[in-house]
């Protein structure tokens, strides 16, 4: 068993905390209710919030059981790439699209890094 990488743990915690915030915001923030209407995805707002919270939980529990972090980071990466695709489809600005792109890439890197260190 290898020694935990503090940088990897930091990225994992940063993403998990971010998605706890994003998940609850998605479920309860009036602004995001309007955003999902703008995206044409009103029926997917709650599902998106729950998936974000589930991904965050997987990353947090993954600090103790790496396979959960691997699944959570992959799921969040896919979710954010889909969010980026929606933003491109509705022709959002780069500024509005950048957070989705950032979290998609961050979680993809986290997934690949965890996969490498987990020896799957």
Secondary structure, DSSP 8 states (H G I E B T S, - for coil): -----HHHHHHHHHHHHHHHHHHHHHHH-HHHHHHHHHHT-GGGHHHHHHHHHHHHHHHHHTTTSHHHHHHHHHHHHHHHHHHHHHHHHTT--HHHHHHHHHHHHHHHHHHHHHHHHHT-
